[in-house]
Amino acid sequence: MTQVNVQDAKTHLSELLHRVERGEEVVIARAGRPVARLAPIDVVWQRTFGTVALDVPEDFDAPLDETELAAWE
C-alpha cells in the first residue's frame, strides 16, 4: 500500500487511479496522517447493445378525431 500526501495526490491523480485500477491501494495523508484510501471496486461494466423494432403506421401524425382528442385533454 502506497501513501501519498494530498498535494501529490492532486498532482498525480490520473497516475494514482491507473495504479488503483491494477489492484493497488493508495492512502492519502494530510501532514503525514492517513485520511483517505483509494481502493479498486468490484464492478463489472457491461453494456447491452440491441435494437428496438417499431411498427409505425403511415398515419401516425394524422390529426386526432374528437373522441381521442377529448381523452387526452
C-alpha positions in Angstrom: 0.0 0.0 0.0 1.4 3.4 -1.1 0.9 6.6 0.9 0.9 10.0 -0.7 0.3 13.4 0.6 -2.7 15.5 -0.6 -0.7 17.7 -2.9 0.9 14.7 -4.6 -2.5 13.1 -4.9 -3.9 16.2 -6.6 -0.9 16.5 -8.9 -0.8 12.8 -9.9 -4.4 11.7 -9.6 -4.6 10.1 -13.0 -1.5 8.0 -12.3 -2.8 7.0 -8.9 -6.1 5.9 -10.5 -4.2 3.7 -13.0 -2.4 2.1 -10.1 -5.7 1.5 -8.3 -7.2 0.0 -11.5 -4.3 -2.5 -11.4 -5.3 -3.5 -7.9 -3.1 -1.4 -5.7 -4.5 0.6 -2.7 -3.3 4.1 -2.2 -3.6 6.0 1.1 -3.9 9.8 1.0 -2.4 11.6 4.0 -2.6 15.1 5.3 0.5 16.2 7.3 1.6 12.5 7.5 -1.7 11.3 8.9 -3.8 9.0 6.7 -7.2 10.5 5.9 -8.5 8.5 2.9 -7.9 5.4 0.9 -8.2 4.8 -2.8 -9.1 1.2 -3.5 -10.4 -0.7 -6.5 -14.1 -1.6 -6.6 -15.6 -4.8 -7.8 -17.8 -3.6 -10.6 -18.2 -5.4 -13.9 -19.0 -2.9 -16.6 -21.4 -4.3 -19.2 -23.1 -2.5 -21.9 -26.1 -4.2 -23.6 -26.5 -3.4 -27.2 -29.7 -4.1 -29.1 -32.4 -2.7 -31.3 -36.0 -1.9 -30.8 -38.4 -3.0 -33.6 -41.1 -0.4 -34.0 -44.1 -0.7 -36.3 -45.1 2.9 -37.1 -48.3 3.3 -39.0 -48.4 5.6 -42.0 -50.9 7.9 -40.3 -49.1 8.3 -37.0 -49.0 12.1 -37.3 -52.6 12.5 -38.6 -54.8 14.8 -36.6 -56.8 13.1 -33.7 -60.5 12.6 -34.0 -62.7 14.4 -31.5 -63.1 11.4 -29.2 -59.4 10.7 -29.0 -58.6 14.4 -28.5 -61.1 14.7 -25.7 -59.5 11.7 -23.9 -56.1 13.5 -24.0 -57.5 16.7 -22.6 
